[in-house]
Amino acid sequence: MINKKVRKTLDELDNNGVVYLEYLGYSTSEEDEEQSEKYQDEYETLLEAVVSKMEKDLDKSWSEIWLTLDYFGTDNNGKGWYVKLRDDNNDYYFGLTDVLTSTDYVKNIELD
């Protein structure tokens, strides 16, 4: 179950037409990417939720996981938000709901 704060954040982003969110940047379905702090609180909320859940699921601190959170985005198929993570060799795309509500995504991460 996604907590209320994250759900509220996603609803706000959806209502404002945001389709892409990164550190100090965003875009909407009508605007190209903007470098701005406009949605930084929302980014921080999602980042904190993903990092804390992944640390719990992988039983490691974020610094031990060796992944970088690249951005959050929406797919064009109406399936909701996803998160792009990367390491030195791989890019990982996971549904945000999958990360926050299950552990199935863990089997797809190559950890050293």
C-alpha positions in Angstrom: 0.0 0.0 0.0 1.3 3.4 -0.9 1.3 5.8 2.0 -0.9 8.9 2.0 1.9 11.4 1.6 3.2 9.6 -1.6 -0.3 9.1 -3.0 -1.1 12.8 -2.4 2.2 13.8 -4.1 1.5 11.6 -7.1 -2.1 13.0 -7.4 -0.7 16.5 -7.3 1.8 15.8 -10.0 -0.8 14.1 -12.1 -3.2 17.0 -11.6 -0.5 19.5 -12.7 0.3 17.5 -15.8 3.8 16.5 -14.7 5.1 13.5 -16.6 8.9 13.7 -15.8 10.6 14.6 -12.5 14.3 14.6 -11.7 16.5 16.5 -9.2 15.9 20.1 -10.0 14.0 19.4 -13.2 10.6 18.4 -14.5 8.4 18.5 -17.6 4.7 18.4 -18.3 2.8 17.0 -21.2 2.7 20.5 -22.6 6.2 21.8 -21.6 9.7 20.6 -22.4 12.0 19.9 -19.5 12.5 22.8 -17.2 15.4 23.3 -14.8 13.6 24.4 -11.7 13.0 23.8 -8.0 9.3 24.0 -8.6 8.6 20.3 -7.8 11.6 19.7 -5.5 9.4 18.8 -2.4 7.6 16.3 -4.5 10.8 14.8 -5.8 12.2 14.5 -2.3 9.0 12.8 -1.1 9.3 10.2 -3.8 13.0 9.8 -3.4 12.7 9.2 0.3 9.9 6.7 -0.2 11.9 4.7 -2.8 15.2 4.8 -1.0 13.8 3.7 2.4 11.8 0.9 0.8 14.7 -0.4 -1.2 17.0 -0.3 1.8 14.5 -2.4 3.7 13.9 -4.9 0.8 17.6 -5.3 0.0 18.7 -5.2 3.7 21.5 -2.7 2.8 22.0 1.0 3.1 21.6 3.1 0.0 25.3 3.7 -0.2 25.9 -0.1 -0.3 23.3 -0.6 -3.1 25.4 1.4 -5.6 22.4 2.6 -7.6 21.6 6.1 -8.7 18.1 7.3 -8.9 18.0 8.9 -12.4 14.4 10.2 -12.6 10.7 9.5 -12.1 8.4 9.4 -15.1 5.0 8.3 -16.3 4.5 5.8 -19.1 2.4 6.6 -22.0 0.1 3.6 -21.5 -1.7 4.9 -18.4 0.0 2.5 -16.1 1.3 5.2 -13.8 4.6 6.3 -12.5 7.9 4.5 -12.8 11.4 5.1 -11.5 14.6 4.8 -13.5 17.6 3.6 -11.5 21.1 2.9 -12.8 24.4 1.5 -11.9 27.7 1.4 -13.9 26.4 -1.3 -16.2 22.6 -1.3 -16.2 19.5 0.8 -16.3 16.5 -0.4 -14.3 12.9 0.7 -14.9 10.5 -0.2 -12.2 6.9 0.7 -11.7 6.8 3.0 -8.7 3.9 1.1 -7.2 5.8 -2.2 -7.6 8.8 -0.8 -5.7 6.6 0.7 -2.9 4.2 -2.2 -2.5 6.1 -5.4 -3.3 9.6 -7.0 -3.4 9.2 -8.6 -6.8 11.5 -6.0 -8.4 14.5 -7.1 -6.3 15.1 -10.2 -8.3 15.9 -8.0 -11.3 18.7 -6.0 -9.7 22.2 -7.2 -10.1 24.1 -6.5 -6.9 27.7 -7.3 -6.5 
